[in-house]
Amino acid sequence: MPLTVLVAVVAVGIALVVLAVHLSGGSRVAEIADADAALDRFRIDYPEVEALRCILSSDRRDAVLELADGHVGLVHAIGSKYLTRFVTRGEMAAMASAVEDGGVDLNTGDITWPRAHMRFADSETARTVTDMFASTLDDMANKRAA
């Protein structure tokens, strides 16, 4: 078999495999349907955690959970899968985006997911999310720590 025919057959074969994967849903991008879906996904990895509220990003790729024990939960859609994180306040740096109204830039300090940009409906929601990552303690927590 001539080399040109072999190259053509291999190229067509690879293209057909890629097309089959795409048509079967292999290139589907995950979205978080609603707050209950985000909580259900978070509970798969952290079943003992109780969430007080869930804030979904406007593109439904991120959910930020305020947990009853004072921690923060994250659910992030990556490709067709989800990444979850149990975060201590102050462990990640969150700041309102200087470029986009309702945007939050998150510096995770994690080599597997170093930075994230989340988009929320408005700047008030973005400020709420940013405050959830702040490392402030109330007076009672300060007295317990002393």
C-alpha positions as CSV (number, residue, x, y, z in Angstrom):
1,M,0.0,0.0,0.0
2,P,1.4,3.4,-1.0
3,L,2.3,5.7,1.9
4,T,-0.1,8.4,0.7
5,V,-3.0,6.0,0.8
6,L,-2.0,4.8,4.3
7,V,-1.8,8.4,5.6
8,A,-5.3,9.2,4.1
9,V,-6.8,6.1,5.6
10,V,-5.4,6.9,9.1
11,A,-6.5,10.5,8.9
12,V,-10.0,9.5,7.9
13,G,-10.1,6.9,10.7
14,I,-9.1,9.4,13.3
15,A,-11.7,11.9,12.0
16,L,-14.4,9.3,12.2
17,V,-13.5,8.4,15.8
18,V,-13.5,12.1,16.8
19,L,-16.9,12.6,15.1
20,A,-18.4,9.5,16.8
21,V,-17.2,10.7,20.2
22,H,-18.7,14.1,19.6
23,L,-22.0,12.8,18.4
24,S,-22.3,10.4,21.3
25,G,-22.1,13.3,23.8
26,G,-18.4,13.0,24.6
27,S,-17.8,16.7,24.0
28,R,-20.7,17.9,26.2
29,V,-19.9,20.6,28.6
30,A,-21.2,20.2,32.2
31,E,-23.6,22.7,33.7
32,I,-25.0,23.0,37.2
33,A,-28.8,22.9,36.7
34,D,-29.8,24.6,40.0
35,A,-28.9,24.9,43.6
36,D,-30.1,21.4,44.5
37,A,-28.0,19.9,41.8
38,A,-24.9,21.7,43.1
39,L,-25.7,20.5,46.7
40,D,-26.2,17.0,45.5
41,R,-22.9,17.0,43.6
42,F,-21.1,18.5,46.6
43,R,-22.6,15.9,49.0
44,I,-21.1,13.1,46.8
45,D,-17.6,14.1,48.0
46,Y,-18.6,15.6,51.4
47,P,-21.7,13.8,52.7
48,E,-21.4,15.1,56.3
49,V,-21.5,18.8,55.3
50,E,-24.6,20.9,55.8
51,A,-25.0,23.9,53.5
52,L,-26.8,27.1,54.5
53,R,-27.1,28.6,51.0
54,C,-25.9,28.1,47.4
55,I,-25.0,30.9,45.0
56,L,-24.8,29.8,41.3
57,S,-22.8,31.7,38.7
58,S,-24.7,33.2,35.8
59,D,-23.1,30.7,33.3
60,R,-24.0,27.8,35.6
61,R,-20.4,26.5,35.7
62,D,-19.7,27.4,39.3
63,A,-21.5,27.2,42.6
64,V,-20.4,28.7,45.9
65,L,-21.8,27.1,49.1
66,E,-21.9,28.7,52.5
67,L,-21.6,25.8,54.9
68,A,-23.0,25.6,58.4
69,D,-19.6,25.1,60.0
70,G,-18.3,28.4,58.6
71,H,-16.4,26.9,55.7
72,V,-17.0,27.5,52.0
73,G,-17.8,24.8,49.4
74,L,-17.1,25.0,45.7
75,V,-18.5,23.1,42.8
76,H,-16.8,23.8,39.4
77,A,-17.7,22.3,36.1
78,I,-14.7,21.2,34.1
79,G,-15.5,19.7,30.7
80,S,-18.1,17.1,31.4
81,K,-17.0,16.5,35.0
82,Y,-17.2,18.4,38.3
83,L,-14.5,19.6,40.7
84,T,-15.5,20.1,44.4
85,R,-13.5,21.8,47.1
86,F,-14.0,22.2,50.8
87,V,-12.4,25.5,51.7
88,T,-11.4,27.2,54.9
89,R,-12.2,30.9,54.9
90,G,-9.0,32.8,54.1
91,E,-7.5,29.8,52.3
92,M,-8.3,31.2,48.9
93,A,-8.2,34.9,47.8
94,A,-11.3,36.2,46.2
95,M,-11.7,39.7,44.8
96,A,-14.2,41.5,42.7
97,S,-13.2,41.7,39.0
98,A,-11.9,45.1,38.0
99,V,-12.9,44.4,34.4
100,E,-16.4,42.9,34.6
101,D,-19.4,43.9,36.7
102,G,-20.5,40.8,38.7
103,G,-17.2,39.0,38.2
104,V,-15.1,37.4,40.9
105,D,-11.4,36.4,40.5
106,L,-10.4,33.5,42.7
107,N,-6.8,32.7,43.4
108,T,-6.9,29.1,44.8
109,G,-3.3,28.5,45.6
110,D,-3.8,25.0,44.2
111,I,-1.6,23.8,41.3
112,T,-4.4,21.7,39.8
113,W,-6.7,24.7,39.6
114,P,-4.7,27.9,40.3
115,R,-7.2,30.6,39.2
116,A,-10.8,30.8,38.5
117,H,-13.1,33.6,37.1
118,M,-16.7,33.4,38.1
119,R,-19.5,35.5,36.7
120,F,-22.5,36.3,38.8
121,A,-25.8,38.2,38.0
122,D,-24.7,41.5,39.6
123,S,-22.0,43.2,41.7
124,E,-23.9,42.7,44.9
125,T,-23.9,38.9,44.5
126,A,-20.2,39.0,43.5
127,R,-19.5,41.0,46.7
128,T,-21.4,38.4,48.8
129,V,-19.2,35.6,47.3
130,T,-16.0,37.6,47.9
131,D,-17.0,38.1,51.5
132,M,-17.6,34.4,51.9
133,F,-13.9,33.8,51.3
134,A,-12.7,36.5,53.7
135,S,-10.8,35.3,56.8
136,T,-12.7,37.4,59.3
137,L,-13.7,35.9,62.7
138,D,-16.4,37.2,65.0
139,D,-15.8,38.0,68.6
140,M,-16.9,34.6,69.9
141,A,-14.5,32.8,67.6
142,N,-11.7,35.1,68.6
143,K,-12.4,34.3,72.3
144,R,-12.4,30.5,71.6
145,A,-9.1,30.8,69.7
146,A,-7.4,32.7,72.6
